[in-house]
């Protein structure tokens, strides 16, 4: 029978392995994360949090943000070129796709940049799936890339910092600092949720409601 904490053991083993690689660990982590986000696979979120334990908050945020922007760009161009018909067939009945396509139809560069940033802050659209949807829209690539970088920064920084905090508590003794860990995680989730609500409100003010389209 599989041990109940096998997944946690696997994550811990991965963290130890990447740390043991030294500078090469950055390349291994980047290749793994970009692949998981392009495929896409939900495990990429685990890597986001793990980056804090592997590289620390500052370096981890930089690595994850760079990987996320690169993977988003790859998915964007796949959707806009060789995989366009396949993605279009999957997304054509999606209310989110119709809302996004309408929003970018006549948007200026500045408006497109603002929309991408807000949509990245909003929790409604899954990151990997959204990259392909954006590729079907007329949004300029530059606005997409800059908006992705800016919009993903708060959540990435929060999750990576939480990962670093969790690692520090584990090393120093979680039993002696449960309140610190709890407050840190709560503050991170609260800040991300708050940013998402602000983004959703701003999108609704621009007549873009991803939840109510049908």
Z-matrix of the N, CA and C atoms (Angstrom, degrees):
N
C 1 1.464
C 2 1.530 1 109.29
N 3 1.345 2 115.35 1 138.97
C 4 1.457 3 119.89 2 -177.32
C 5 1.521 4 110.87 3 -70.46
N 6 1.332 5 118.39 4 133.57
C 7 1.459 6 121.08 5 178.52
C 8 1.517 7 110.68 6 -58.30
N 9 1.360 8 118.87 7 141.99
C 10 1.458 9 122.03 8 -175.92
C 11 1.515 10 113.38 9 -64.49
N 12 1.329 11 118.03 10 -22.90
C 13 1.459 12 120.00 11 -177.22
C 14 1.525 13 111.34 12 -109.38
N 15 1.345 14 116.03 13 27.55
C 16 1.457 15 119.29 14 -177.67
C 17 1.522 16 111.88 15 -60.29
N 18 1.351 17 117.03 16 -39.70
C 19 1.454 18 119.63 17 -177.80
C 20 1.522 19 110.99 18 -64.12
N 21 1.329 20 116.62 19 -41.01
C 22 1.458 21 120.13 20 177.68
C 23 1.524 22 110.67 21 -66.60
N 24 1.317 23 116.04 22 -37.63
C 25 1.460 24 120.17 23 177.50
C 26 1.523 25 110.47 24 -64.44
N 27 1.331 26 116.00 25 -38.46
C 28 1.460 27 120.23 26 179.70
C 29 1.526 28 110.89 27 -65.93
N 30 1.335 29 116.07 28 -41.79
C 31 1.467 30 120.43 29 178.40
C 32 1.520 31 110.34 30 -63.57
N 33 1.340 32 116.00 31 -44.59
C 34 1.464 33 120.27 32 179.29
C 35 1.527 34 110.96 33 -61.72
N 36 1.335 35 115.95 34 -40.17
C 37 1.467 36 120.22 35 178.97
C 38 1.524 37 110.87 36 -65.50
N 39 1.336 38 116.15 37 -39.31
C 40 1.462 39 120.34 38 179.00
C 41 1.523 40 110.87 39 -64.87
N 42 1.332 41 116.08 40 -42.54
C 43 1.465 42 120.87 41 178.33
C 44 1.527 43 110.26 42 -60.05
N 45 1.329 44 116.05 43 -47.28
C 46 1.471 45 120.40 44 179.67
C 47 1.526 46 111.39 45 -61.69
N 48 1.331 47 115.65 46 -40.40
C 49 1.463 48 119.77 47 -178.01
C 50 1.525 49 111.26 48 -65.51
N 51 1.328 50 116.86 49 -47.41
C 52 1.469 51 119.88 50 -178.52
C 53 1.522 52 110.74 51 -65.01
N 54 1.331 53 116.77 52 -39.04
C 55 1.467 54 119.67 53 177.59
C 56 1.524 55 111.43 54 -63.73
N 57 1.323 56 116.44 55 -33.49
C 58 1.472 57 120.34 56 -178.38
C 59 1.525 58 112.66 57 -71.07
N 60 1.329 59 116.89 58 -15.50
C 61 1.462 60 120.95 59 -177.47
C 62 1.522 61 112.97 60 -82.91
N 63 1.313 62 116.70 61 -11.31
C 64 1.456 63 119.64 62 -178.42
C 65 1.518 64 111.29 63 68.56
N 66 1.331 65 117.02 64 -135.25
C 67 1.465 66 121.34 65 -178.06
C 68 1.528 67 111.98 66 -62.10
N 69 1.329 68 116.95 67 -31.28
C 70 1.463 69 120.45 68 179.56
C 71 1.525 70 111.77 69 -65.37
N 72 1.328 71 116.40 70 -19.84
C 73 1.455 72 120.41 71 179.32
C 74 1.513 73 112.89 72 -61.15
N 75 1.322 74 116.62 73 -31.40
C 76 1.464 75 119.95 74 177.99
C 77 1.527 76 110.69 75 -62.11
N 78 1.322 77 116.07 76 -43.78
C 79 1.451 78 120.06 77 -179.87
C 80 1.518 79 112.76 78 -66.96
N 81 1.332 80 116.65 79 -41.65
C 82 1.465 81 121.04 80 179.23
C 83 1.522 82 110.32 81 -64.48
N 84 1.334 83 116.39 82 -45.57
C 85 1.458 84 120.67 83 179.23
C 86 1.522 85 110.43 84 -61.14
N 87 1.331 86 116.69 85 -45.75
C 88 1.464 87 121.02 86 -178.03
C 89 1.522 88 111.34 87 -61.95
N 90 1.326 89 117.12 88 -45.30
C 91 1.459 90 120.73 89 -179.69
C 92 1.523 91 111.19 90 -62.11
N 93 1.328 92 116.66 91 -41.86
C 94 1.459 93 121.46 92 -179.45
C 95 1.522 94 111.11 93 -66.75
N 96 1.324 95 116.84 94 -45.27
C 97 1.460 96 120.00 95 -176.71
C 98 1.525 97 111.93 96 -68.58
N 99 1.315 98 116.82 97 -43.91
C 100 1.461 99 119.99 98 179.37
C 101 1.523 100 110.50 99 -60.79
N 102 1.325 101 116.57 100 -42.40
C 103 1.464 102 120.72 101 179.13
C 104 1.520 103 111.60 102 -62.03
N 105 1.325 104 117.24 103 -45.74
C 106 1.464 105 121.30 104 -178.47
C 107 1.519 106 111.88 105 -66.16
N 108 1.333 107 117.73 106 -31.06
C 109 1.460 108 120.21 107 179.80
C 110 1.519 109 112.27 108 -80.48
N 111 1.312 110 117.70 109 -29.85
C 112 1.459 111 120.45 110 179.31
C 113 1.520 112 110.79 111 -78.14
N 114 1.324 113 118.88 112 -32.65
C 115 1.475 114 121.68 113 -172.52
C 116 1.527 115 114.57 114 -57.60
N 117 1.321 116 124.31 115 -49.56
C 118 1.464 117 131.18 116 -9.55
C 119 1.530 118 111.13 117 -99.47
N 120 1.324 119 115.84 118 158.25
C 121 1.461 120 122.25 119 177.87
C 122 1.522 121 108.58 120 -132.76
N 123 1.330 122 116.59 121 139.29
C 124 1.462 123 121.40 122 -175.26
C 125 1.523 124 113.11 123 -62.62
N 126 1.336 125 117.43 124 -19.44
C 127 1.460 126 120.66 125 -177.00
C 128 1.526 127 112.73 126 -62.51
N 129 1.333 128 117.64 127 -14.27
C 130 1.461 129 120.27 128 179.07
C 131 1.522 130 110.75 129 -60.28
N 132 1.334 131 117.25 130 -30.19
C 133 1.463 132 120.28 131 178.32
C 134 1.525 133 110.69 132 -64.71
N 135 1.320 134 116.22 133 -38.45
C 136 1.462 135 120.65 134 178.11
C 137 1.524 136 109.92 135 -60.67
N 138 1.320 137 116.74 136 -39.18
C 139 1.461 138 120.48 137 178.54
C 140 1.523 139 111.48 138 -66.91
N 141 1.336 140 116.36 139 -35.13
C 142 1.467 141 119.68 140 178.34
C 143 1.520 142 110.50 141 -59.27
N 144 1.315 143 116.42 142 -48.32
C 145 1.462 144 120.66 143 179.65
C 146 1.528 145 110.30 144 -67.89
N 147 1.328 146 116.02 145 -40.14
C 148 1.465 147 120.20 146 -178.54
C 149 1.523 148 112.23 147 -64.29
N 150 1.327 149 117.11 148 -25.93
C 151 1.465 150 120.63 149 -178.68
C 152 1.522 151 111.45 150 -59.21
N 153 1.332 152 116.24 151 -32.36
C 154 1.457 153 119.54 152 178.22
C 155 1.512 154 112.06 153 -65.36
N 156 1.335 155 115.31 154 -38.33
C 157 1.465 156 119.69 155 178.82
C 158 1.521 157 111.53 156 -74.02
N 159 1.329 158 116.62 157 -31.47
C 160 1.465 159 120.60 158 -176.46
C 161 1.523 160 112.38 159 -80.74
N 162 1.338 161 115.89 160 -48.22
C 163 1.466 162 120.42 161 -171.46
C 164 1.524 163 114.61 162 -111.99
N 165 1.352 164 117.56 163 -12.21
C 166 1.453 165 119.89 164 -172.30
C 167 1.517 166 110.09 165 92.48
N 168 1.327 167 117.42 166 167.95
C 169 1.461 168 121.55 167 -172.89
C 170 1.527 169 113.09 168 -64.17
N 171 1.320 170 117.54 169 -51.31
C 172 1.466 171 120.75 170 -174.58
C 173 1.528 172 112.19 171 -67.05
N 174 1.338 173 116.68 172 -54.02
C 175 1.465 174 120.04 173 -179.48
C 176 1.525 175 110.87 174 -66.62
N 177 1.331 176 116.54 175 -38.10
C 178 1.456 177 119.99 176 179.52
C 179 1.516 178 112.03 177 -62.54
N 180 1.331 179 116.31 178 -42.18
C 181 1.462 180 120.40 179 177.90
C 182 1.520 181 110.61 180 -62.39
N 183 1.332 182 116.69 181 -44.22
C 184 1.466 183 120.66 182 179.83
C 185 1.526 184 111.36 183 -62.10
N 186 1.330 185 116.42 184 -42.64
C 187 1.467 186 120.67 185 -178.80
C 188 1.523 187 110.95 186 -66.26
N 189 1.332 188 116.79 187 -49.20
C 190 1.464 189 120.73 188 -177.92
C 191 1.519 190 111.02 189 -64.65
N 192 1.322 191 116.94 190 -41.86
C 193 1.461 192 120.52 191 -179.16
C 194 1.530 193 110.82 192 -64.49
N 195 1.317 194 116.19 193 -40.17
C 196 1.467 195 120.11 194 177.21
C 197 1.523 196 110.98 195 -65.44
N 198 1.326 197 116.53 196 -45.74
C 199 1.470 198 120.73 197 178.76
C 200 1.523 199 111.49 198 -61.54
N 201 1.324 200 116.40 199 -42.52
C 202 1.462 201 120.75 200 -179.12
C 203 1.521 202 111.29 201 -64.24
N 204 1.324 203 116.63 202 -40.20
C 205 1.461 204 120.37 203 179.13
C 206 1.524 205 110.85 204 -67.61
N 207 1.328 206 116.84 205 -41.02
C 208 1.468 207 121.09 206 178.66
C 209 1.526 208 110.74 207 -65.43
N 210 1.336 209 117.40 208 -46.77
C 211 1.464 210 120.48 209 -178.98
C 212 1.522 211 110.87 210 -65.12
N 213 1.331 212 116.77 211 -36.97
C 214 1.461 213 120.79 212 177.94
C 215 1.525 214 110.45 213 -63.31
N 216 1.321 215 116.32 214 -41.38
C 217 1.461 216 121.03 215 179.65
C 218 1.528 217 111.14 216 -65.24
N 219 1.326 218 116.51 217 -41.54
C 220 1.469 219 120.49 218 178.23
C 221 1.527 220 110.47 219 -61.49
N 222 1.326 221 116.88 220 -48.43
C 223 1.466 222 121.16 221 179.92
C 224 1.523 223 111.02 222 -62.97
N 225 1.330 224 115.65 223 -39.70
C 226 1.466 225 122.24 224 179.53
C 227 1.528 226 110.18 225 -57.56
N 228 1.323 227 117.17 226 -47.65
C 229 1.461 228 120.61 227 -177.53
C 230 1.529 229 112.39 228 -75.79
N 231 1.325 230 117.56 229 -29.20
C 232 1.467 231 119.81 230 173.45
C 233 1.521 232 109.44 231 -62.11
N 234 1.327 233 115.53 232 -45.84
C 235 1.458 234 121.05 233 -179.44
C 236 1.526 235 111.55 234 -66.46
N 237 1.325 236 116.03 235 -34.45
C 238 1.468 237 120.55 236 -176.07
C 239 1.532 238 111.83 237 -82.67
N 240 1.328 239 117.70 238 -12.83
C 241 1.469 240 119.61 239 -176.04
C 242 1.523 241 111.81 240 -126.21
N 243 1.330 242 116.92 241 -102.01
C 244 1.467 243 121.43 242 -170.71
C 245 1.525 244 114.18 243 -64.04
N 246 1.331 245 116.92 244 -30.99
C 247 1.458 246 118.87 245 -176.94
C 248 1.512 247 114.07 246 -102.63
N 249 1.324 248 117.00 247 14.53
C 250 1.461 249 120.43 248 -172.44
C 251 1.533 250 112.73 249 -59.08
N 252 1.325 251 117.36 250 -49.72
C 253 1.458 252 119.90 251 -175.91
C 254 1.524 253 111.50 252 -64.19
N 255 1.337 254 116.59 253 -39.62
C 256 1.464 255 120.46 254 179.62
C 257 1.526 256 110.86 255 -63.25
N 258 1.340 257 116.36 256 -46.65
C 259 1.465 258 120.43 257 -179.59
C 260 1.519 259 110.23 258 -66.93
N 261 1.339 260 116.67 259 -39.69
C 262 1.458 261 120.52 260 -179.51
C 263 1.522 262 111.01 261 -62.49
N 264 1.322 263 117.31 262 -40.66
C 265 1.465 264 120.91 263 178.30
C 266 1.527 265 111.27 264 -62.36
N 267 1.327 266 116.69 265 -35.06
C 268 1.460 267 120.91 266 -179.51
C 269 1.528 268 112.12 267 -77.99
N 270 1.342 269 116.37 268 -31.58
C 271 1.467 270 119.95 269 -171.57
C 272 1.522 271 114.25 270 -100.15
N 273 1.323 272 118.22 271 -10.30
C 274 1.459 273 119.93 272 -170.27
C 275 1.525 274 113.74 273 -61.44
N 276 1.330 275 117.57 274 -27.61
C 277 1.461 276 120.89 275 179.08
C 278 1.522 277 112.65 276 -96.54
N 279 1.318 278 116.39 277 5.14
C 280 1.468 279 120.27 278 -178.91
C 281 1.522 280 110.99 279 -80.71
N 282 1.348 281 118.12 280 125.95
C 283 1.468 282 120.21 281 177.14
C 284 1.518 283 112.01 282 -63.10
N 285 1.336 284 116.38 283 -32.17
C 286 1.463 285 119.45 284 178.13
C 287 1.528 286 110.96 285 -65.01
N 288 1.333 287 116.27 286 -40.01
C 289 1.463 288 119.32 287 179.22
C 290 1.519 289 110.74 288 -64.19
N 291 1.318 290 117.37 289 -43.43
C 292 1.464 291 119.93 290 -179.75
C 293 1.523 292 111.04 291 -63.61
N 294 1.328 293 116.11 292 -40.38
C 295 1.463 294 119.90 293 179.68
C 296 1.524 295 110.89 294 -64.08
N 297 1.329 296 116.28 295 -44.09
C 298 1.465 297 120.69 296 -179.11
C 299 1.523 298 110.97 297 -68.43
N 300 1.317 299 117.16 298 -42.57
C 301 1.459 300 120.66 299 -179.69
C 302 1.522 301 110.82 300 -61.89
N 303 1.326 302 116.74 301 -41.74
C 304 1.466 303 120.97 302 177.62
C 305 1.524 304 111.00 303 -64.70
N 306 1.328 305 116.48 304 -41.18
C 307 1.466 306 120.98 305 -175.95
C 308 1.524 307 111.98 306 -64.90
N 309 1.334 308 116.81 307 -39.85
C 310 1.460 309 120.23 308 -176.91
C 311 1.524 310 113.49 309 -88.72
N 312 1.326 311 116.18 310 -5.46
C 313 1.459 312 120.03 311 -175.58
C 314 1.515 313 114.21 312 -54.84
N 315 1.328 314 117.11 313 -43.64
C 316 1.468 315 120.82 314 -177.77
C 317 1.524 316 111.69 315 -126.00
N 318 1.325 317 117.47 316 20.62
C 319 1.465 318 121.34 317 -176.10
C 320 1.525 319 111.18 318 -78.91
N 321 1.335 320 115.56 319 142.57
C 322 1.458 321 121.03 320 174.56
C 323 1.528 322 109.16 321 -75.07
N 324 1.338 323 116.37 322 174.46
C 325 1.462 324 119.53 323 178.75
C 326 1.523 325 110.75 324 -60.90
N 327 1.325 326 116.59 325 -45.56
C 328 1.463 327 120.58 326 -179.12
C 329 1.512 328 112.23 327 -62.36
N 330 1.332 329 116.04 328 -41.95
C 331 1.464 330 120.10 329 178.47
C 332 1.524 331 110.48 330 -66.85
N 333 1.324 332 116.92 331 -39.81
C 334 1.466 333 120.87 332 178.39
C 335 1.521 334 110.94 333 -61.95
N 336 1.334 335 116.17 334 -42.24
C 337 1.463 336 120.86 335 178.71
C 338 1.524 337 110.75 336 -62.36
N 339 1.332 338 115.97 337 -43.81
C 340 1.466 339 120.54 338 178.68
C 341 1.520 340 111.22 339 -63.24
N 342 1.332 341 116.40 340 -43.59
C 343 1.462 342 120.78 341 -178.98
C 344 1.528 343 111.68 342 -63.07
N 345 1.324 344 117.06 343 -45.37
C 346 1.464 345 120.20 344 179.73
C 347 1.523 346 110.39 345 -61.37
N 348 1.329 347 116.47 346 -43.70
C 349 1.469 348 120.39 347 179.59
C 350 1.519 349 110.93 348 -60.13
N 351 1.331 350 116.68 349 -46.21
C 352 1.466 351 120.86 350 -179.72
C 353 1.525 352 111.40 351 -66.39
N 354 1.319 353 116.66 352 -40.45
C 355 1.462 354 120.04 353 179.87
C 356 1.526 355 111.71 354 -66.75
N 357 1.316 356 117.16 355 -31.27
C 358 1.463 357 120.35 356 175.48
C 359 1.525 358 111.17 357 -71.45
N 360 1.311 359 117.02 358 -32.58
C 361 1.464 360 120.31 359 177.68
C 362 1.524 361 111.54 360 -73.45
N 363 1.332 362 116.57 361 -28.60
C 364 1.461 363 121.26 362 -178.41
C 365 1.525 364 110.81 363 -73.92
N 366 1.341 365 117.60 364 139.32
C 367 1.470 366 120.78 365 179.97
C 368 1.523 367 113.55 366 -84.24
N 369 1.334 368 118.05 367 0.15
C 370 1.459 369 121.28 368 -173.81
C 371 1.527 370 112.17 369 -68.01
N 372 1.333 371 116.70 370 -41.93
C 373 1.463 372 120.54 371 -176.93
C 374 1.529 373 111.61 372 -97.26
N 375 1.324 374 118.74 373 121.30
C 376 1.469 375 120.63 374 174.62
C 377 1.528 376 109.65 375 -60.14
N 378 1.325 377 116.75 376 138.58
C 379 1.461 378 121.69 377 -172.66
C 380 1.530 379 112.98 378 -54.62
N 381 1.328 380 117.76 379 -55.44
C 382 1.464 381 120.98 380 -173.51
C 383 1.528 382 111.87 381 -65.40
N 384 1.318 383 116.95 382 -43.55
C 385 1.463 384 121.33 383 179.96
C 386 1.521 385 110.34 384 -65.29
N 387 1.330 386 117.35 385 -38.71
C 388 1.464 387 121.39 386 -179.49
C 389 1.524 388 111.54 387 -61.65
N 390 1.325 389 117.63 388 -35.26
C 391 1.466 390 120.37 389 -179.86
C 392 1.523 391 111.69 390 -57.51
N 393 1.318 392 116.38 391 -40.60
C 394 1.459 393 120.67 392 179.96
C 395 1.526 394 111.34 393 -72.67
N 396 1.333 395 116.48 394 -37.49
C 397 1.464 396 119.82 395 177.62
C 398 1.523 397 110.57 396 -64.21
N 399 1.332 398 116.58 397 -43.73
C 400 1.459 399 120.02 398 178.73
C 401 1.528 400 111.06 399 -61.18
N 402 1.325 401 116.57 400 -33.50
C 403 1.458 402 119.82 401 179.05
C 404 1.514 403 113.05 402 -64.37
N 405 1.317 404 117.26 403 -26.40
C 406 1.463 405 121.62 404 178.12
C 407 1.523 406 112.11 405 -80.18
N 408 1.317 407 116.79 406 -20.47
C 409 1.466 408 121.77 407 -177.42
C 410 1.528 409 110.26 408 -83.76
N 411 1.337 410 117.38 409 167.11
C 412 1.470 411 120.23 410 179.02
C 413 1.523 412 114.59 411 -83.12
N 414 1.325 413 118.74 412 12.96
C 415 1.464 414 121.19 413 -178.59
C 416 1.533 415 110.26 414 -60.95
N 417 1.332 416 118.18 415 134.69
C 418 1.472 417 120.73 416 177.60
C 419 1.528 418 111.04 417 -64.11
N 420 1.329 419 116.09 418 143.98
C 421 1.460 420 120.16 419 -178.46
C 422 1.526 421 111.98 420 -60.08
N 423 1.325 422 117.83 421 -40.51
C 424 1.465 423 120.35 422 -178.77
C 425 1.521 424 111.03 423 -62.42
N 426 1.321 425 116.81 424 -44.13
C 427 1.466 426 120.72 425 178.32
C 428 1.521 427 110.25 426 -63.90
N 429 1.323 428 116.50 427 -39.08
C 430 1.463 429 121.16 428 178.69
C 431 1.524 430 111.03 429 -62.11
N 432 1.328 431 116.48 430 -46.09
C 433 1.465 432 120.86 431 -177.07
C 434 1.525 433 111.62 432 -67.16
N 435 1.322 434 116.82 433 -48.49
C 436 1.465 435 120.61 434 -179.40
C 437 1.527 436 111.09 435 -65.08
N 438 1.332 437 116.50 436 -41.02
C 439 1.458 438 120.40 437 179.37
C 440 1.514 439 112.37 438 -66.61
N 441 1.331 440 116.57 439 -36.70
C 442 1.463 441 121.05 440 176.77
C 443 1.519 442 110.66 441 -63.38
N 444 1.320 443 116.38 442 -46.22
C 445 1.462 444 121.00 443 -179.84
C 446 1.523 445 110.78 444 -60.37
N 447 1.335 446 116.33 445 -48.80
C 448 1.468 447 120.56 446 -177.25
C 449 1.523 448 112.14 447 -69.74
N 450 1.327 449 116.58 448 -41.95
C 451 1.456 450 119.89 449 -176.32
C 452 1.514 451 114.24 450 -72.72
N 453 1.334 452 117.11 451 -28.38
C 454 1.465 453 120.76 452 -179.73
C 455 1.525 454 112.71 453 -83.89
N 456 1.328 455 116.98 454 -18.69
C 457 1.462 456 120.84 455 -174.11
C 458 1.529 457 113.99 456 -54.87
N 459 1.347 458 120.32 457 -49.93
C 460 1.474 459 119.34 458 -176.81
C 461 1.527 460 113.33 459 -59.86
N 462 1.338 461 116.76 460 -47.65
C 463 1.465 462 119.80 461 -177.77
C 464 1.524 463 111.30 462 -67.50
N 465 1.321 464 116.86 463 -42.69
C 466 1.464 465 120.22 464 179.57
C 467 1.519 466 110.70 465 -61.28
N 468 1.329 467 116.44 466 -47.11
C 469 1.465 468 120.34 467 179.55
C 470 1.523 469 111.00 468 -60.40
N 471 1.328 470 116.26 469 -39.81
C 472 1.460 471 120.19 470 -179.63
C 473 1.517 472 112.93 471 -66.47
N 474 1.330 473 116.82 472 -48.07
C 475 1.463 474 120.58 473 -178.51
C 476 1.529 475 111.92 474 -67.78
N 477 1.329 476 116.62 475 -39.63
C 478 1.464 477 119.58 476 179.12
C 479 1.527 478 110.45 477 -66.37
N 480 1.328 479 116.65 478 -41.08
C 481 1.469 480 120.48 479 178.25
C 482 1.520 481 110.86 480 -63.31
N 483 1.339 482 115.97 481 -38.53
C 484 1.463 483 119.83 482 177.02
C 485 1.526 484 110.57 483 -63.55
N 486 1.330 485 116.42 484 -37.62
C 487 1.458 486 120.02 485 177.57
C 488 1.515 487 112.26 486 -64.88
N 489 1.330 488 116.52 487 -40.47
C 490 1.461 489 119.84 488 177.32
C 491 1.523 490 110.77 489 -65.28
N 492 1.328 491 116.27 490 -42.25
C 493 1.461 492 120.39 491 179.59
C 494 1.521 493 110.77 492 -61.84
N 495 1.330 494 116.04 493 -44.58
C 496 1.459 495 119.80 494 178.96
C 497 1.516 496 112.16 495 -60.90
N 498 1.332 497 116.16 496 -39.79
C 499 1.466 498 119.99 497 179.22
C 500 1.523 499 111.27 498 -66.35
N 501 1.332 500 116.31 499 -40.48
C 502 1.464 501 119.73 500 179.87
C 503 1.524 502 111.25 501 -65.76
N 504 1.318 503 116.23 502 -39.80
C 505 1.464 504 120.09 503 178.52
C 506 1.526 505 109.98 504 -65.31
N 507 1.334 506 116.07 505 -40.69
C 508 1.468 507 119.99 506 -179.45
C 509 1.526 508 111.07 507 -63.86
N 510 1.324 509 116.05 508 -39.87
C 511 1.464 510 120.16 509 -178.86
C 512 1.519 511 111.45 510 -71.97
N 513 1.332 512 116.14 511 -42.19
C 514 1.464 513 120.41 512 -174.76
C 515 1.525 514 113.81 513 -86.96
N 516 1.337 515 115.26 514 -9.38
C 517 1.457 516 118.61 515 179.13
C 518 1.511 517 111.54 516 112.52
N 519 1.342 518 116.53 517 95.70
C 520 1.461 519 120.95 518 -176.93
C 521 1.514 520 112.03 519 -62.82
N 522 1.355 521 117.32 520 -31.35
C 523 1.455 522 120.04 521 -175.40
C 524 1.530 523 112.06 522 -66.12
N 525 1.310 524 116.66 523 -26.84
C 526 1.458 525 118.97 524 -178.05
C 527 1.523 526 112.95 525 -88.99
N 528 1.345 527 117.16 526 -8.55
C 529 1.460 528 119.83 527 -176.92
C 530 1.530 529 113.24 528 -135.38
N 531 1.324 530 120.21 529 41.29
C 532 1.464 531 119.96 530 -177.77
C 533 1.521 532 112.78 531 -65.66
N 534 1.326 533 117.60 532 -32.41
C 535 1.462 534 120.45 533 -178.93
C 536 1.525 535 110.37 534 -68.42
N 537 1.318 536 116.15 535 -42.19
C 538 1.465 537 120.33 536 179.22
C 539 1.523 538 110.40 537 -61.21
N 540 1.334 539 116.02 538 -45.35
C 541 1.453 540 120.65 539 179.32
C 542 1.519 541 110.87 540 -62.32
N 543 1.339 542 116.43 541 -46.20
C 544 1.454 543 120.80 542 -178.91
C 545 1.515 544 112.60 543 -61.91
N 546 1.330 545 116.19 544 -44.74
C 547 1.460 546 120.29 545 179.77
C 548 1.525 547 111.17 546 -65.91
N 549 1.315 548 116.31 547 -38.95
C 550 1.461 549 119.84 548 179.96
C 551 1.516 550 112.08 549 -64.05
N 552 1.327 551 116.43 550 -46.36
C 553 1.463 552 120.98 551 179.13
C 554 1.525 553 110.72 552 -65.51
N 555 1.340 554 116.54 553 -43.22
C 556 1.462 555 120.86 554 -179.88
C 557 1.525 556 111.24 555 -62.07
N 558 1.324 557 116.11 556 -42.42
C 559 1.466 558 120.22 557 179.64
C 560 1.525 559 110.88 558 -64.27
N 561 1.321 560 116.23 559 -40.00
C 562 1.461 561 120.60 560 179.41
C 563 1.519 562 111.35 561 -63.95
N 564 1.329 563 116.30 562 -50.65
C 565 1.459 564 120.68 563 -179.84
C 566 1.519 565 111.44 564 -63.78
N 567 1.334 566 116.04 565 -37.93
C 568 1.459 567 120.29 566 178.98
C 569 1.515 568 111.94 567 -63.93
N 570 1.319 569 116.60 568 -43.71
C 571 1.465 570 120.73 569 -179.55
C 572 1.527 571 111.24 570 -65.25
N 573 1.335 572 116.58 571 -41.53
C 574 1.463 573 120.42 572 179.74
C 575 1.526 574 110.66 573 -66.22
N 576 1.337 575 116.49 574 -42.76
C 577 1.460 576 120.87 575 178.38
C 578 1.516 577 111.22 576 -62.89
N 579 1.327 578 116.61 577 -42.56
C 580 1.466 579 121.71 578 -179.98
C 581 1.529 580 110.77 579 -62.47
N 582 1.330 581 116.13 580 -44.01
C 583 1.465 582 120.17 581 178.83
C 584 1.524 583 110.77 582 -62.95
N 585 1.337 584 116.44 583 -39.08
C 586 1.454 585 120.53 584 178.45
C 587 1.513 586 112.66 585 -64.45
N 588 1.329 587 117.03 586 -39.71
C 589 1.464 588 120.73 587 179.21
C 590 1.523 589 111.21 588 -67.14
N 591 1.321 590 116.28 589 -39.28
C 592 1.465 591 119.97 590 177.11
C 593 1.533 592 109.85 591 -62.53
N 594 1.329 593 115.89 592 -42.32
C 595 1.462 594 120.35 593 179.51
C 596 1.524 595 110.99 594 -64.03
N 597 1.336 596 117.24 595 -44.42
C 598 1.462 597 120.82 596 178.82
C 599 1.521 598 111.14 597 -60.40
N 600 1.334 599 116.16 598 -41.50
C 601 1.461 600 120.94 599 179.24
C 602 1.526 601 110.88 600 -63.96
N 603 1.333 602 116.51 601 -42.52
C 604 1.463 603 120.66 602 179.39
C 605 1.527 604 111.01 603 -65.16
N 606 1.330 605 116.86 604 -38.49
C 607 1.459 606 120.60 605 178.27
C 608 1.524 607 111.13 606 -65.30
N 609 1.326 608 116.88 607 -39.83
C 610 1.463 609 120.10 608 178.35
C 611 1.521 610 110.88 609 -65.79
N 612 1.336 611 116.24 610 -35.40
C 613 1.468 612 119.76 611 176.81
C 614 1.525 613 111.01 612 -63.78
N 615 1.335 614 115.74 613 -24.66
C 616 1.469 615 121.13 614 177.89
C 617 1.529 616 110.62 615 -94.97
N 618 1.345 617 116.31 616 14.89
C 619 1.468 618 123.35 617 179.23
C 620 1.527 619 112.88 618 63.59
N 621 1.332 620 116.01 619 33.97
C 622 1.466 621 121.06 620 175.48
C 623 1.521 622 108.02 621 -120.42
N 624 1.328 623 116.17 622 104.41
C 625 1.463 624 120.99 623 179.43
C 626 1.522 625 108.49 624 -120.41
N 627 1.315 626 116.38 625 102.74
C 628 1.458 627 121.23 626 -175.91
C 629 1.516 628 112.86 627 -72.50
N 630 1.314 629 117.20 628 -16.76
C 631 1.461 630 120.44 629 -176.26
C 632 1.519 631 112.85 630 -88.33
N 633 1.313 632 117.74 631 -27.20
C 634 1.456 633 120.32 632 -171.65
C 635 1.517 634 113.71 633 -99.80
N 636 1.334 635 117.36 634 -6.39
C 637 1.458 636 119.19 635 179.37
C 638 1.522 637 110.36 636 -67.72
N 639 1.315 638 116.09 637 142.41
C 640 1.468 639 120.83 638 177.63
C 641 1.516 640 110.74 639 -146.11
